[in-house]
């Protein structure tokens, strides 16, 4: 079997080719990464083949970490947006307190809420609608609750940015990526190629 074919066979059947693939990941993409690294480094012998497989595993986990970080960042952004929406509607409800305080019937309460495109569900989970013989107390009870309600400040601009990201963590990641770029070069000789792969594995391990 030609040396190149033996190398490809080692990449396909080596221990590191059995990288655990998590839900949402693609086995084909991982195998493509292995093939691209084999084409880039053309490993010769079991040591270089092992290093290329190990490098593929590290790169795959690096990619996984980036996906995780992006997912966490998106989660934080969605949380900020959700809190901002909640704060907005709390403010809308609060602005209706004077009108609700003067309401004497359930229909008046519903009409006041409808003026801001709200339904009774927006408040009944906190202030349930009373029996019909006590409906005159509903509007004032809602108003009292709204006047005591604390409305959280909405986050925009730099405040939202600081809530979504960790600047220290970002700086650490940038420095780490710069180290990877400096250490992993394109050596021409087989000896330097092997040292480059080894250096990469050492650096990321």
VEXDREN-2710 file (C-alpha; in Angstrom, 1 decimal):
% VEXDREN-2710
k/r/px/py/pz
1/UNK/0.0/0.0/0.0
2/UNK/1.5/3.4/-0.9
3/UNK/2.6/5.6/2.0
4/UNK/-0.1/8.2/1.3
5/UNK/-2.8/5.6/1.3
6/UNK/-1.5/4.1/4.5
7/UNK/-1.6/7.6/6.0
8/UNK/-5.2/8.1/5.0
9/UNK/-6.1/4.7/6.3
10/UNK/-4.5/5.6/9.7
11/UNK/-6.4/8.8/9.8
12/UNK/-9.7/7.1/9.1
13/UNK/-9.2/4.3/11.6
14/UNK/-6.9/5.9/14.3
15/UNK/-8.1/6.3/17.8
16/UNK/-8.6/10.1/17.4
17/UNK/-10.9/9.5/14.4
18/UNK/-13.4/8.2/16.9
19/UNK/-14.0/11.7/18.4
20/UNK/-17.3/11.9/20.3
21/UNK/-19.8/13.7/18.1
22/UNK/-22.4/15.6/20.2
23/UNK/-26.0/16.3/19.1
24/UNK/-26.0/19.1/16.6
25/UNK/-22.4/18.2/15.3
26/UNK/-21.6/16.5/12.1
27/UNK/-19.5/13.3/11.7
28/UNK/-18.9/14.3/8.1
29/UNK/-17.6/17.7/9.0
30/UNK/-15.2/16.1/11.5
31/UNK/-14.0/13.6/8.8
32/UNK/-13.6/16.5/6.4
33/UNK/-11.4/18.3/9.0
34/UNK/-9.2/15.2/9.3
35/UNK/-8.8/14.9/5.5
36/UNK/-7.9/18.6/5.2
37/UNK/-5.2/18.3/7.9
38/UNK/-3.8/15.2/6.3
39/UNK/-3.6/17.1/3.0
40/UNK/-2.0/20.1/4.7
41/UNK/0.7/18.2/6.7
42/UNK/1.1/14.9/4.8
43/UNK/2.1/13.0/7.9
44/UNK/4.8/10.5/7.5
45/UNK/5.0/7.6/10.1
46/UNK/2.9/6.8/13.1
47/UNK/4.2/9.8/15.2
48/UNK/3.1/12.4/12.7
49/UNK/-0.1/10.6/12.0
50/UNK/-0.9/10.5/15.7
51/UNK/-0.1/14.3/16.0
52/UNK/-2.3/15.1/13.1
53/UNK/-5.2/13.1/14.5
54/UNK/-4.6/14.7/17.9
55/UNK/-4.6/18.2/16.3
56/UNK/-7.9/17.4/14.5
57/UNK/-9.4/16.4/17.9
58/UNK/-8.1/19.7/19.5
59/UNK/-9.4/21.8/16.6
60/UNK/-12.8/20.1/16.8
61/UNK/-13.0/20.8/20.5
62/UNK/-11.9/24.4/19.9
63/UNK/-14.7/24.7/17.4
64/UNK/-17.1/23.1/19.8
65/UNK/-16.0/25.6/22.5
66/UNK/-16.6/28.5/20.1
67/UNK/-20.1/27.2/19.3
68/UNK/-20.8/26.9/23.1
69/UNK/-19.5/30.5/23.7
70/UNK/-21.7/31.8/20.9
71/UNK/-24.7/29.9/22.2
72/UNK/-24.1/31.3/25.7
73/UNK/-23.7/34.8/24.3
74/UNK/-27.0/34.5/22.3
75/UNK/-28.7/33.2/25.4
76/UNK/-27.6/36.3/27.3
77/UNK/-28.7/38.6/24.6
78/UNK/-32.1/37.0/24.4
79/UNK/-32.4/37.3/28.2
80/UNK/-31.6/41.0/28.1
81/UNK/-34.2/41.5/25.3
82/UNK/-36.8/39.5/27.3
83/UNK/-36.1/41.6/30.4
84/UNK/-36.3/44.8/28.4
85/UNK/-39.7/43.8/26.9
86/UNK/-41.0/42.8/30.4
87/UNK/-39.8/46.2/31.8
88/UNK/-41.5/48.0/28.9
89/UNK/-44.9/46.4/29.5
90/UNK/-44.6/46.9/33.3
91/UNK/-44.1/50.6/32.6
92/UNK/-47.2/50.6/30.3
93/UNK/-49.3/48.9/33.0
94/UNK/-48.0/51.4/35.6
95/UNK/-49.0/54.3/33.5
96/UNK/-52.6/53.0/33.6
97/UNK/-52.7/53.0/37.4
98/UNK/-54.6/56.4/37.8
99/UNK/-57.3/55.3/35.4
100/UNK/-57.6/51.9/37.0
101/UNK/-57.9/53.4/40.4
102/UNK/-61.1/55.2/39.3
103/UNK/-62.6/52.1/37.6
104/UNK/-65.7/50.7/39.3
105/UNK/-66.6/47.8/37.0
106/UNK/-64.8/44.9/35.4
107/UNK/-65.7/46.2/32.0
108/UNK/-64.1/49.5/32.7
109/UNK/-60.9/47.7/33.8
110/UNK/-60.9/45.6/30.6
111/UNK/-61.5/48.7/28.5
112/UNK/-58.6/50.5/30.1
113/UNK/-56.3/47.6/29.5
114/UNK/-57.5/47.2/26.0
115/UNK/-56.5/50.8/25.3
116/UNK/-52.9/49.6/25.4
117/UNK/-53.7/46.3/23.6
118/UNK/-53.6/44.4/26.9
119/UNK/-56.0/41.7/28.1
120/UNK/-57.0/41.0/31.7
121/UNK/-54.5/38.1/31.6
122/UNK/-51.8/40.7/31.9
123/UNK/-52.8/41.4/35.5
124/UNK/-55.1/38.6/36.8
125/UNK/-52.1/36.3/37.6
126/UNK/-51.3/38.9/40.3
127/UNK/-54.6/40.5/41.1
128/UNK/-57.4/37.9/40.3
129/UNK/-60.8/39.3/39.2
130/UNK/-63.1/39.3/42.2
131/UNK/-66.7/38.1/42.3
132/UNK/-69.3/40.3/40.5
133/UNK/-70.5/41.8/43.8
134/UNK/-67.0/43.0/44.5
135/UNK/-65.9/44.1/41.1
136/UNK/-65.7/47.7/42.2
137/UNK/-62.6/46.8/44.2
138/UNK/-60.7/45.3/41.3
139/UNK/-59.6/48.5/39.6
140/UNK/-58.3/50.1/42.8
141/UNK/-56.6/46.9/43.9
142/UNK/-54.8/46.7/40.5
143/UNK/-53.8/50.4/40.8
144/UNK/-52.4/49.8/44.3
145/UNK/-50.3/46.9/43.1
146/UNK/-49.0/48.8/40.1
147/UNK/-48.0/51.8/42.2
148/UNK/-45.9/49.6/44.5
149/UNK/-44.4/47.6/41.6
150/UNK/-40.7/48.1/41.0
151/UNK/-39.9/48.5/37.3
152/UNK/-36.4/47.3/36.4
153/UNK/-34.3/49.6/34.2
154/UNK/-34.0/48.6/30.6
155/UNK/-30.5/47.9/29.3
156/UNK/-29.2/49.5/26.1
157/UNK/-25.8/50.4/24.6
158/UNK/-22.8/49.9/26.7
159/UNK/-24.9/48.7/29.7
160/UNK/-26.4/45.8/27.6
161/UNK/-22.9/45.0/26.2
162/UNK/-21.4/44.7/29.6
163/UNK/-24.2/42.5/30.8
164/UNK/-23.8/40.2/27.7
165/UNK/-20.0/39.8/27.7
166/UNK/-17.1/39.5/30.0
167/UNK/-14.4/41.9/28.8
168/UNK/-11.6/40.0/30.7
169/UNK/-12.6/36.7/29.1
170/UNK/-12.7/38.3/25.6
171/UNK/-9.2/39.8/26.1
172/UNK/-7.9/36.4/27.2
173/UNK/-9.4/34.7/24.2
174/UNK/-7.8/37.2/21.8
175/UNK/-4.4/36.8/23.4
176/UNK/-4.7/33.0/23.1
177/UNK/-5.7/33.2/19.5
178/UNK/-2.6/35.4/18.8
179/UNK/-0.4/32.8/20.4
180/UNK/-1.8/30.1/18.2
181/UNK/-1.2/32.1/15.1
182/UNK/2.5/32.9/16.0
183/UNK/3.3/29.3/17.0
184/UNK/1.6/27.5/14.1
185/UNK/3.5/28.5/10.9
186/UNK/4.0/26.8/7.6
187/UNK/7.4/24.9/7.8
188/UNK/8.7/23.4/4.6
189/UNK/10.8/20.5/5.9
190/UNK/9.4/17.3/7.4
191/UNK/11.3/18.0/10.6
192/UNK/9.9/21.5/11.0
193/UNK/6.5/20.2/10.0
194/UNK/6.6/17.6/12.8
195/UNK/7.8/20.3/15.3
196/UNK/5.0/22.6/14.2
197/UNK/2.4/19.9/14.8
198/UNK/3.9/19.0/18.1
199/UNK/4.1/22.6/19.1
200/UNK/0.4/23.1/18.2
201/UNK/-0.6/20.0/20.3
202/UNK/1.5/21.1/23.2
203/UNK/0.2/24.7/23.1
204/UNK/-3.4/23.6/23.0
205/UNK/-3.1/20.8/25.4
END
